[in-house]
């Protein structure tokens, strides 16, 4: 066991031999920290949190009461093979969140980036990869093998099907049910969720006006055209050098679950 001298640990917490606890870490009452767990500097863990398995938290994370991190995947194909759950820095993991490590069939790792807000009752299943600066609202449920980019918002009570991919700066509205891939910058809503437009709130906060216009023009060509969307994306790639347009088109071409949208005509 390695516990930094500056760590503050409640007498009622259970820290198993072998755990590594960094500088300035706070661990509240009745927590359980397993023997393979590594907790980065200045992370704060509130009461009644369970962190087990090969779980690594970076610096300055906050884990709120009754969260459960690193328990075995809820996958019948898992047979106790080595796996891992890895967090970056500055994440807020709210009450009753449950996050599982990976499985051999999905690369054996679940990875959560930095600066994410995971609200109460979020579940992230095995082999998911989450980028940076994402917000998952209360009750969001991610099936296994989901890949999310950066700066993504998922509204409350939204389930997302296994193997879906969601691109940077996208949003899925609350109480939706997503079973296909959402390209970067797009807004999806509904059960089953379909693309309704662009995530303009995020775009206007993070991009210049001319960049938003360029993304909007690419969006219109993709979703209002008459040809199959992957063919339109290939045509745009042959003409376009703008990095955001390229990102959007490459995502669509690489999609395996399909893009959920209703073809529209120009108004």
Residue pairs with C-beta under 8 A, 6 or more apart in sequence:
1 15
1 16
1 17
1 18
1 19
1 20
2 19
2 20
2 21
3 9
3 15
3 19
3 21
4 21
4 22
4 23
4 24
4 25
4 41
6 23
6 24
7 21
7 22
7 23
7 24
7 25
7 26
7 27
8 24
8 25
8 26
8 27
9 15
9 21
9 25
9 26
9 27
10 27
10 28
10 29
10 30
10 31
10 47
12 29
12 30
13 27
13 28
13 29
13 30
13 31
13 32
13 33
14 31
14 32
14 33
15 21
15 27
15 33
16 32
16 33
16 34
16 35
16 37
17 35
18 35
18 36
19 33
19 34
19 35
19 36
19 37
19 38
19 39
20 37
20 38
20 39
21 27
21 33
21 39
22 38
22 39
22 40
22 41
22 42
22 43
22 59
23 41
23 42
24 41
24 42
25 39
25 40
25 41
25 42
25 43
25 44
25 45
26 43
26 44
26 45
27 33
27 39
27 45
27 49
28 45
28 46
28 47
28 48
28 49
28 65
29 47
29 48
30 47
30 48
31 45
31 47
31 48
31 49
31 50
31 51
32 49
32 50
32 51
32 52
33 39
33 45
33 51
33 52
34 51
34 52
34 53
34 55
34 70
36 52
36 53
36 54
36 55
37 51
37 52
37 53
37 54
37 55
37 56
37 57
37 70
38 55
38 56
38 57
39 45
39 51
39 57
40 56
40 57
40 58
40 59
40 60
40 61
40 89
41 59
41 60
42 59
42 60
43 57
43 58
43 59
43 60
43 61
43 62
43 63
44 61
44 62
44 63
45 51
45 62
45 63
46 62
46 63
46 64
46 65
47 65
48 65
48 66
49 63
49 64
49 65
49 66
49 67
49 68
49 69
50 67
50 68
50 69
50 71
51 57
51 63
51 69
51 70
52 69
52 70
52 71
53 70
53 71
53 72
53 83
53 84
53 85
53 101
54 70
54 82
54 83
54 84
54 85
54 101
55 69
55 70
55 84
55 85
55 86
55 87
55 101
56 84
56 85
56 86
56 87
57 63
57 69
57 87
57 91
58 87
58 88
58 89
58 90
58 91
58 114
59 89
59 90
60 89
60 90
61 87
61 89
61 90
61 91
61 92
61 93
62 91
62 92
62 93
63 69
63 93
64 92
64 93
64 94
64 95
64 97
64 120
65 95
66 95
66 96
67 93
67 94
67 95
67 96
67 97
67 98
68 96
68 97
68 98
68 99
69 85
69 93
69 97
69 98
69 99
70 85
70 99
70 100
70 101
71 98
71 100
72 78
72 80
72 100
72 101
73 83
73 100
73 101
73 102
73 103
73 125
73 126
73 127
73 144
74 100
74 125
74 126
75 103
75 125
75 126
75 144
77 103
77 104
77 105
78 103
78 104
78 126
81 103
81 104
81 108
82 108
83 101
83 102
83 103
83 104
83 108
83 109
83 126
84 101
84 102
84 108
84 109
84 110
85 99
85 100
85 101
85 102
85 109
85 110
85 112
86 109
86 110
86 111
86 112
87 112
88 112
88 113
88 114
88 115
88 132
89 114
89 115
90 114
90 115
91 112
91 114
91 115
91 116
91 117
91 118
92 116
92 117
92 118
93 99
93 118
94 117
94 118
94 119
94 120
94 122
95 120
95 121
96 120
96 121
97 118
97 119
97 120
97 121
97 122
97 123
97 124
98 122
98 123
98 124
99 110
99 112
99 118
99 122
99 123
99 124
100 110
100 124
100 125
100 126
101 108
101 109
101 110
101 126
102 108
102 109
102 110
102 126
102 127
103 126
103 127
103 144
105 127
106 126
106 127
106 144
106 145
107 127
108 127
109 127
110 124
110 125
110 126
110 127
110 128
110 129
111 128
111 129
111 130
112 118
112 124
112 130
113 130
113 131
113 132
113 133
113 134
113 150
114 132
114 133
115 132
115 133
116 130
116 132
116 133
116 134
116 135
116 136
117 134
117 135
117 136
118 124
118 136
119 135
119 136
119 137
119 138
119 139
119 140
119 156
120 138
120 139
121 138
121 139
122 136
122 138
122 139
122 140
122 141
123 140
123 141
123 142
124 130
124 136
124 142
125 141
125 142
125 143
125 144
125 146
125 162
126 144
126 145
127 144
127 145
128 142
128 144
128 145
128 146
128 147
128 148
129 146
129 147
129 148
130 148
131 148
131 149
131 150
131 151
131 152
131 168
132 150
132 151
133 150
133 151
134 148
134 150
134 151
134 152
134 153
134 154
135 152
135 153
135 154
136 142
136 154
137 153
137 154
137 155
137 156
137 157
137 158
137 174
138 156
138 157
139 156
139 157
139 158
140 154
140 155
140 156
140 157
140 158
140 159
140 160
141 158
141 159
141 160
142 148
142 160
143 159
143 160
143 161
143 162
143 163
143 164
144 162
144 163
145 162
145 163
146 160
146 162
146 163
146 164
146 165
146 166
147 164
147 165
147 166
148 165
148 166
149 166
149 167
149 168
149 169
149 170
149 184
150 168
150 169
151 168
151 169
151 202
151 206
152 166
152 167
152 168
152 169
152 170
152 171
153 170
153 171
153 172
153 199
153 202
154 160
154 166
154 171
154 172
155 171
155 172
155 173
155 174
155 175
155 176
156 174
156 175
157 174
157 175
158 172
158 173
158 174
158 175
158 176
158 177
158 178
158 193
159 177
159 178
160 166
160 172
160 178
161 178
161 179
161 180
161 257
163 256
163 257
164 178
164 179
164 180
164 181
164 182
164 257
165 181
165 182
165 251
165 255
165 257
166 172
166 178
166 181
166 182
167 181
167 182
167 183
167 184
167 185
167 186
167 247
167 248
167 251
168 184
168 185
168 247
169 184
169 185
169 199
169 202
169 203
169 206
170 182
170 183
170 184
170 185
170 186
170 187
170 188
170 199
171 186
171 187
171 188
171 199
171 201
171 202
172 178
172 182
172 187
172 188
172 189
172 193
173 187
173 188
173 189
173 190
173 193
173 196
175 191
176 188
176 189
176 190
176 191
176 192
176 193
177 190
177 191
177 192
177 193
178 188
178 192
178 193
178 260
179 192
179 193
179 257
179 260
180 192
180 193
180 255
180 257
180 258
180 259
180 260
181 251
181 255
181 256
181 257
181 258
181 259
181 260
182 188
182 193
182 195
182 259
182 260
183 195
183 248
183 251
183 252
183 255
183 259
184 244
184 247
184 248
184 251
185 198
185 199
185 202
185 203
185 215
185 219
185 244
185 248
186 195
186 197
186 198
186 199
186 219
187 195
187 196
187 197
187 198
187 199
187 200
188 194
188 195
188 196
188 260
189 196
190 196
192 260
193 260
194 260
194 261
194 262
195 223
195 259
195 260
195 261
197 219
198 215
198 216
198 219
200 212
203 211
203 212
203 215
204 212
207 215
207 244
211 244
214 242
214 244
214 245
215 244
215 245
215 248
218 236
218 240
218 242
218 244
218 245
218 248
218 249
219 248
220 266
221 232
221 236
222 229
222 232
222 233
222 236
222 248
222 249
222 252
223 229
223 261
223 263
223 264
224 263
224 264
224 265
224 266
225 232
227 235
229 252
229 259
229 261
230 252
230 253
233 248
233 249
233 250
233 252
233 253
234 249
234 253
236 245
236 249
237 246
237 249
237 250
237 253
240 246
240 249
252 259
